[in-house]
Amino acid sequence: MLLAEGYQVVGIDNLTAGTLENIPEGVEFHKLDIRSDDVAGHFKGCDAVFHLAAKNCLIDCMENPLDTADVNVRGTVQVLEVTRTAGVTRFIYADTSAEYEGVTKFPTPVDEVAPIGTYAASKRAGWHFCDSYRQLYGMDLTTLRYFNVYGPAQDYRRVVPPVMSAFIIKMLEGKPPSIYGTGEKRRDFVYVNDVNRFHLLCLEDKRTIGKVYNIGSGINYSIREVFDRIEALLKTGLQPVYEPDLPGEAEVNLADISESQKLGWEPEIDLDEGLKRSIAYIRERVMVK
């Protein structure tokens, strides 16, 4: 979306989770770890930094807390410091709805943080460093708390893949997908194009500076409902297999998006349309391999 709007884009990723095929033509890409000193030279001349890099698979984070802290905390400080020394003041921090794991207020506003898990704690620590740089060095910080982002190019290679891609791939293969727990956990899903529209807003609307925003749809669905929606589209006749619950996951999340809506932003892609687009992408780009 940034390229389409005429922005020049520099991308940095070590590709432990991402793939080269997902990098659009026109991006100046560098395969680097954010913890490497070599990243510094690529920030010069930039107008804004989106810090999206993170270790984010919940199970992996729980099993490797030291590495999680190294990537999500030390790595964030490294990105902040090279941003500062390059003279870039605009910084957008990709935070997470996992910060709300312990809350009981739904929809959840941005001031109700209660991180519990290793991933959530590491992202919260990263945010504190971001806010420190805002106060100490005048960095123009915007924090985005993403809920369950899905859509084309979603990472399906993780230890426990995101639910949308995991269900769709299994069902297109003619195999029953796994539901962990009872299937009653509820999630606020937001389509990637809607997220990217908010990214653009962050660059073009100064009202976003210094603020924290929830990026969700304001609607949640149970995991079983997601399966049923996908089955209604694919008509496989399959039923899910119920597996033991995964530890460390919130039972419910639901975004209060009222502050995001005040900027004129609204989610435009509903769940059924998002699933149709996700299915089409997986059929054309994933299943052919």
Order of alpha helices (4+ residues) and beta strands (2+ residues): beta-beta-beta-alpha-alpha-alpha-beta-alpha-beta-beta-alpha-beta-beta-beta-alpha-beta-beta-alpha-beta-alpha-alpha
